[in-house]
Amino acid sequence: MSKKIRKVIDEFQFELIDMGYSQGLRWKYGKVCRLFGEWAYYQSIERVSEEAIRAYALEKTGCWEAAINLPNKDRITLRALRLLNNFFKGEPFERRTPLKEYRFYTILKDHVHPYLRWCEEEKGYRPSTIRDKFSILCRYDNFLNDKMLDLENVTIGLNEEFFASDVCGNRTSYKSTIRDMLQYLFDFRILDKDLSPYVMKEPNRSKSLEIPTTYTTEEIKALLGAIDRSTPKGKRDYLVVLLAAEYGMRASDIVRLSLKHIDWERNTVSFSQNKTDVPVQYPLLSSVGNAIIDYLRHGRPTGVDDVIIVSHDHVTRGKLLSTPTIHSIVTAAFRRSQIQGWEKKKHGPHSLRFSLASNMLKQGTSFQVISTVLG
């Protein structure tokens, strides 16, 4: 049975505190929730439900998604209500309010969810990959529907028209997803004809000519200084960026870093890299050691996973982070920093890895030493 609205709102506001939301944002979201509670009272609604939250959102903002021209006040209202709905349903907080709800119109609407379950169970795809595939298939479905077509009308030219509407960097993943879906529909005898050959393979692009993105030592300092370390989540995010900047650690190694990898007596950090299985050893810098201690004592939730850095989300609190989350943490730090032009450059943890190598090279460090440090 669903909880009473007042109780859910109170618990939601405590969750915002635990998640490190600013006082100003908590006040704005709290006001939205109080007004929702008053509305529910006059509507004789005692218990919270998604239907009630959605109805209030539609009444106040006219939508359940972030319309492009939505006024800022309505955006805040919608954001608060969607987060409240996430909390009520026991879901992780969505990172952003979607611009639209995902709806399917072609034959895909009856088969997209079975296909994604098959991908998860048979291929072992991660939740983030499943979400990406869902989004791609929805866009493909809507593209066909806008032209009043279905899969039976698909041609190579039609598919290429769809792929041409996207940036080149996404074409490979888009083609792979749609080709795989069409193959699935044929293999499971949903389609009489195999349409997967109608998705042409993308030519290989050489990455050898791409120049890695790097940041100066001053920019790295500005990046670290932009993180609010007064909250538990801020202490974690600072440690994440620090590990990527000081050691050039990959996201897959950051999420797996454990206390067993740290020798406090010898002041070393040692582990085998997840990607290459190459053992590496770093000196335990005072900045890193202090950040670890600060996070463990004053920020880290109690969790079941034997790692240092864990999730602060209300659903997955204390559990292992995903590697895409590390990228999101670093990106958020760049967004708060005053670094000029960061959004036009690569700005994930890998860019900090390249920056470390570049800055070491400028200081006269040999390639052999740099290679040893990075692993």
C-alpha positions as CSV (number, residue, x, y, z in Angstrom):
1,M,0.0,0.0,0.0
2,S,1.3,3.4,-0.9
3,K,2.4,5.8,1.9
4,K,0.6,9.0,2.9
5,I,1.7,12.0,0.9
6,R,3.1,14.0,3.9
7,K,5.3,11.1,5.0
8,V,6.7,10.6,1.5
9,I,7.4,14.3,1.1
10,D,9.3,14.4,4.4
11,E,11.4,11.3,3.5
12,F,12.1,12.8,0.1
13,Q,13.4,16.0,1.6
14,F,15.7,14.1,3.9
15,E,16.9,12.2,0.8
16,L,17.8,15.4,-0.9
17,I,20.0,16.3,2.1
18,D,21.7,13.0,2.0
19,M,22.3,13.3,-1.8
20,G,24.1,16.6,-1.3
21,Y,21.5,18.9,-2.9
22,S,22.1,22.6,-2.1
23,Q,20.0,24.4,0.4
24,G,18.6,26.7,-2.3
25,L,17.5,23.8,-4.5
26,R,16.1,21.9,-1.5
27,W,14.0,25.0,-0.6
28,K,12.6,25.2,-4.2
29,Y,11.8,21.5,-4.4
30,G,10.3,21.6,-0.9
31,K,8.0,24.4,-1.9
32,V,6.8,22.4,-4.9
33,C,6.1,19.4,-2.8
34,R,4.2,21.4,-0.2
35,L,2.0,22.9,-2.9
36,F,1.5,19.4,-4.3
37,G,0.4,18.2,-0.8
38,E,-2.1,21.1,-0.5
39,W,-3.5,20.3,-3.9
40,A,-3.8,16.6,-3.0
41,Y,-5.7,17.6,0.2
42,Y,-8.3,19.6,-1.7
43,Q,-8.6,16.8,-4.2
44,S,-9.2,14.3,-1.3
45,I,-6.1,12.4,-2.2
46,E,-4.5,10.9,0.9
47,R,-1.8,8.6,-0.5
48,V,0.9,9.3,-3.1
49,S,0.8,7.7,-6.5
50,E,2.4,8.3,-9.9
51,E,-1.0,9.2,-11.3
52,A,-1.5,11.9,-8.7
53,I,2.0,13.4,-9.2
54,R,1.5,13.3,-13.0
55,A,-1.9,14.9,-12.8
56,Y,-0.5,17.8,-10.6
57,A,2.4,18.3,-13.0
58,L,0.1,18.5,-16.0
59,E,-2.2,21.0,-14.2
60,K,0.7,23.2,-13.2
61,T,3.1,23.0,-16.2
62,G,1.0,21.4,-18.9
63,C,3.4,18.6,-19.5
64,W,5.2,15.6,-18.0
65,E,8.4,16.1,-20.0
66,A,10.7,19.1,-20.3
67,A,9.2,21.1,-23.2
68,I,11.9,23.1,-24.9
69,N,10.2,26.5,-24.2
70,L,9.1,25.7,-20.7
71,P,9.5,28.7,-18.3
72,N,12.2,28.2,-15.6
73,K,9.6,28.2,-12.8
74,D,7.8,25.3,-14.5
75,R,11.0,23.5,-15.2
76,I,11.8,23.5,-11.4
77,T,8.2,22.3,-10.6
78,L,8.5,19.5,-13.2
79,R,11.9,18.5,-12.0
80,A,10.9,18.4,-8.4
81,L,7.8,16.3,-9.1
82,R,9.7,13.8,-11.3
83,L,12.3,13.3,-8.6
84,L,9.5,12.9,-6.0
85,N,8.1,10.2,-8.3
86,N,11.5,8.5,-8.6
87,F,11.8,8.4,-4.9
88,F,8.2,7.2,-4.3
89,K,8.7,4.3,-6.8
90,G,12.1,3.4,-5.4
91,E,14.0,4.3,-8.6
92,P,17.3,6.1,-8.9
93,F,17.0,9.8,-9.5
94,E,17.0,10.6,-13.2
95,R,19.9,12.7,-14.2
96,R,17.8,15.1,-16.2
97,T,14.2,15.6,-17.2
98,P,13.6,13.9,-20.6
99,L,12.6,16.1,-23.4
100,K,9.9,13.6,-24.4
101,E,8.4,10.4,-23.3
102,Y,9.5,7.4,-25.3
103,R,6.6,6.1,-27.4
104,F,6.6,3.4,-30.1
105,Y,4.1,3.3,-33.0
106,T,5.4,0.6,-35.4
107,I,5.6,-3.1,-35.0
108,L,8.6,-2.5,-32.7
109,K,6.2,-1.4,-29.9
110,D,5.3,-5.1,-29.3
111,H,8.8,-6.4,-29.4
112,V,11.3,-3.8,-28.1
113,H,11.0,-4.8,-24.5
114,P,11.3,-8.6,-25.1
115,Y,14.3,-7.8,-27.3
116,L,16.0,-5.7,-24.6
117,R,15.3,-8.4,-22.0
118,W,16.9,-10.9,-24.4
119,C,20.0,-8.6,-24.7
120,E,20.2,-8.3,-20.9
121,E,19.8,-12.1,-20.2
122,E,21.5,-13.6,-23.2
123,K,24.2,-11.0,-24.0
124,G,24.8,-9.7,-20.5
125,Y,24.4,-6.0,-21.5
126,R,24.6,-3.5,-18.7
127,P,21.6,-1.3,-17.8
128,S,23.3,1.8,-19.4
129,T,23.7,-0.1,-22.7
130,I,20.0,-1.2,-22.5
131,R,18.9,2.4,-22.0
132,D,21.0,3.5,-25.0
133,K,19.5,0.8,-27.2
134,F,16.0,1.7,-26.1
135,S,16.5,5.4,-27.0
136,I,18.0,4.5,-30.4
137,L,15.1,2.1,-31.3
138,C,12.6,4.7,-30.2
139,R,14.1,7.3,-32.5
140,Y,14.1,4.8,-35.3
141,D,10.5,3.9,-34.7
142,N,9.4,7.5,-34.6
143,F,11.4,8.2,-37.8
144,L,9.4,5.5,-39.6
145,N,6.1,6.7,-38.0
146,D,6.7,10.3,-39.1
147,K,6.9,9.0,-42.7
148,M,3.8,6.9,-42.1
149,L,5.9,3.7,-42.7
150,D,6.6,0.5,-40.9
151,L,9.4,-2.1,-41.0
152,E,7.9,-3.7,-44.1
153,N,8.7,-0.5,-46.0
154,V,12.4,-0.4,-44.9
155,T,15.0,0.1,-47.6
156,I,18.8,0.7,-47.6
157,G,18.1,4.3,-48.8
158,L,15.5,4.9,-46.0
159,N,17.9,3.6,-43.4
160,E,20.7,5.8,-44.7
161,E,18.4,8.8,-44.5
162,F,17.8,8.1,-40.8
163,F,21.5,7.6,-40.1
164,A,22.4,10.8,-41.9
165,S,20.2,12.7,-39.5
166,D,22.6,11.9,-36.7
167,V,26.2,13.0,-36.0
168,C,28.8,10.7,-37.5
169,G,30.1,9.7,-34.0
170,N,26.8,8.0,-33.2
171,R,26.3,6.2,-36.6
172,T,28.2,3.1,-35.6
173,S,26.3,2.4,-32.4
174,Y,23.0,3.3,-34.1
175,K,23.6,0.9,-37.0
176,S,24.7,-1.9,-34.7
177,T,21.6,-1.6,-32.5
178,I,19.1,-1.5,-35.4
179,R,20.9,-4.2,-37.3
180,D,20.8,-6.4,-34.2
181,M,17.1,-5.7,-33.6
182,L,16.2,-6.6,-37.2
183,Q,18.2,-9.8,-37.0
184,Y,16.4,-10.7,-33.7
185,L,13.0,-10.1,-35.3
186,F,13.9,-12.5,-38.2
187,D,15.6,-15.1,-36.0
188,F,12.5,-15.3,-33.8
189,R,10.2,-15.4,-36.8
190,I,8.5,-12.1,-36.1
191,L,9.6,-10.9,-39.6
192,D,9.4,-13.1,-42.6
193,K,12.4,-11.4,-44.2
194,D,15.8,-10.6,-42.8
195,L,16.1,-6.8,-43.0
196,S,19.4,-6.6,-41.2
197,P,21.4,-6.5,-44.5
198,Y,19.5,-3.2,-45.2
199,V,21.7,-1.6,-42.6
200,M,25.0,-0.9,-44.3
201,K,28.2,-1.2,-42.3
202,E,30.0,2.0,-41.3
203,P,33.5,2.4,-42.8
204,N,36.3,2.2,-40.3
205,R,37.6,5.6,-39.2
206,S,41.3,5.8,-38.2
207,K,41.7,7.2,-34.7
208,S,45.5,7.4,-35.0
209,L,45.2,11.0,-36.3
210,E,43.1,12.2,-33.4
211,I,45.0,14.4,-30.9
212,P,44.1,13.6,-27.3
213,T,42.5,16.3,-25.2
214,T,44.7,17.6,-22.4
215,Y,44.4,20.2,-19.7
216,T,47.1,22.3,-18.0
217,T,48.2,21.9,-14.3
218,E,46.4,25.2,-13.5
219,E,43.2,23.9,-15.2
220,I,43.3,20.7,-13.2
221,K,43.6,22.8,-10.0
222,A,40.6,24.8,-11.0
223,L,38.7,21.6,-11.7
224,L,39.4,20.2,-8.2
225,G,38.7,23.6,-6.6
226,A,35.2,23.7,-8.2
227,I,34.0,20.7,-6.3
228,D,32.0,21.4,-3.1
229,R,33.6,19.2,-0.4
230,S,31.3,20.2,2.4
231,T,28.8,17.4,1.5
232,P,29.3,13.6,1.6
233,K,28.7,13.4,-2.1
234,G,31.1,16.2,-2.8
235,K,33.8,14.5,-0.8
236,R,33.3,11.4,-3.0
237,D,33.3,13.4,-6.2
238,Y,36.5,15.2,-5.2
239,L,38.2,11.9,-4.5
240,V,37.1,10.6,-7.9
241,V,38.5,13.5,-9.8
242,L,41.7,13.5,-7.7
243,L,42.4,9.8,-8.5
244,A,41.9,10.5,-12.2
245,A,44.1,13.6,-12.1
246,E,47.0,12.5,-9.9
247,Y,47.3,8.9,-11.0
248,G,45.6,8.9,-14.4
249,M,43.4,6.0,-13.2
250,R,40.8,4.7,-15.5
251,A,37.1,4.8,-14.5
252,S,37.1,1.0,-14.3
253,D,39.9,1.1,-11.7
254,I,38.5,4.0,-9.7
255,V,35.2,2.1,-9.1
256,R,37.1,-1.0,-7.9
257,L,39.7,0.7,-5.7
258,S,39.6,-0.9,-2.2
259,L,41.3,-0.4,1.1
260,K,43.2,-3.7,0.5
261,H,45.0,-1.8,-2.3
262,I,46.4,0.7,0.1
263,D,49.5,0.2,2.2
264,W,49.4,2.9,4.8
265,E,52.7,2.0,6.4
266,R,54.6,2.1,3.1
267,N,52.4,4.9,1.6
268,T,51.7,3.0,-1.6
269,V,48.6,2.2,-3.8
270,S,49.0,-1.1,-5.6
271,F,46.5,-3.0,-7.8
272,S,46.2,-4.8,-11.2
273,Q,44.5,-2.6,-13.8
274,N,41.1,-3.9,-14.8
275,K,41.5,-3.3,-18.5
276,T,45.0,-4.6,-19.0
277,D,45.6,-6.7,-15.9
278,V,49.0,-4.9,-15.6
279,P,50.1,-4.4,-12.0
280,V,50.8,-0.8,-11.0
281,Q,52.0,0.9,-7.9
282,Y,51.7,4.6,-7.0
283,P,53.0,6.6,-4.1
284,L,50.2,7.4,-1.7
285,L,50.2,11.2,-2.1
286,S,49.2,13.2,1.0
287,S,46.4,14.8,-0.9
288,V,45.0,11.5,-2.0
289,G,45.4,9.9,1.5
290,N,43.7,12.8,3.2
291,A,40.8,12.8,0.7
292,I,40.3,9.0,1.3
293,I,40.3,9.5,5.0
294,D,37.9,12.5,4.8
295,Y,35.5,10.5,2.7
296,L,35.6,7.4,4.7
297,R,35.1,9.2,8.0
298,H,32.6,11.9,6.9
299,G,31.0,10.9,3.6
300,R,30.9,7.3,2.7
301,P,27.6,5.5,3.3
302,T,27.8,2.1,4.9
303,G,27.7,-0.4,2.1
304,V,28.1,-4.1,1.3
305,D,30.6,-3.6,-1.5
306,D,34.3,-3.9,-0.5
307,V,35.3,-0.7,-2.4
308,I,36.1,2.8,-1.2
309,I,34.0,4.8,-3.6
310,V,30.3,3.9,-3.6
311,S,26.9,5.2,-4.8
312,H,25.0,7.8,-2.8
313,D,21.7,7.3,-4.6
314,H,18.8,6.3,-2.4
315,V,18.2,3.0,-4.2
316,T,21.8,1.9,-4.7
317,R,23.4,3.6,-1.7
318,G,26.6,1.8,-0.6
319,K,27.0,-0.2,-3.8
320,L,29.5,-0.3,-6.5
321,L,29.4,2.6,-9.0
322,S,29.2,2.1,-12.7
323,T,32.0,3.4,-14.9
324,P,29.7,5.8,-16.8
325,T,28.9,7.4,-13.4
326,I,32.6,8.3,-13.0
327,H,32.4,10.1,-16.4
328,S,29.3,12.0,-15.1
329,I,31.1,13.0,-11.9
330,V,34.1,14.4,-13.8
331,T,31.8,16.2,-16.3
332,A,29.8,17.8,-13.5
333,A,33.1,19.1,-12.0
334,F,34.0,20.6,-15.4
335,R,30.6,22.2,-15.6
336,R,31.1,24.0,-12.3
337,S,34.7,25.1,-13.1
338,Q,35.7,28.2,-14.9
339,I,37.8,26.4,-17.5
340,Q,37.3,28.1,-20.8
341,G,36.1,25.9,-23.7
342,W,35.9,22.7,-21.7
343,E,32.5,21.8,-23.3
344,K,34.1,21.8,-26.8
345,K,36.8,19.3,-25.7
346,K,36.7,15.8,-24.3
347,H,36.1,16.1,-20.6
348,G,35.9,12.6,-19.0
349,P,38.3,10.8,-16.8
350,H,40.3,9.7,-19.8
351,S,41.1,13.3,-20.6
352,L,42.7,13.7,-17.2
353,R,44.7,10.6,-17.9
354,F,46.1,12.1,-21.1
355,S,46.6,15.4,-19.2
356,L,48.8,13.7,-16.6
357,A,50.9,12.1,-19.4
358,S,51.2,15.5,-21.2
359,N,52.2,17.4,-18.0
360,M,54.7,14.8,-17.0
361,L,56.3,15.0,-20.5
362,K,56.5,18.8,-20.2
363,Q,58.4,18.3,-16.9
364,G,61.0,16.2,-18.7
365,T,59.7,12.8,-17.6
366,S,60.8,10.0,-19.9
367,F,58.3,8.0,-22.0
368,Q,59.3,4.8,-20.2
369,V,58.4,6.3,-16.8
370,I,55.1,7.7,-18.1
371,S,54.3,4.3,-19.5
372,T,55.1,2.6,-16.2
373,V,52.9,5.1,-14.3
374,L,49.9,4.8,-16.6
375,G,50.3,1.0,-17.0
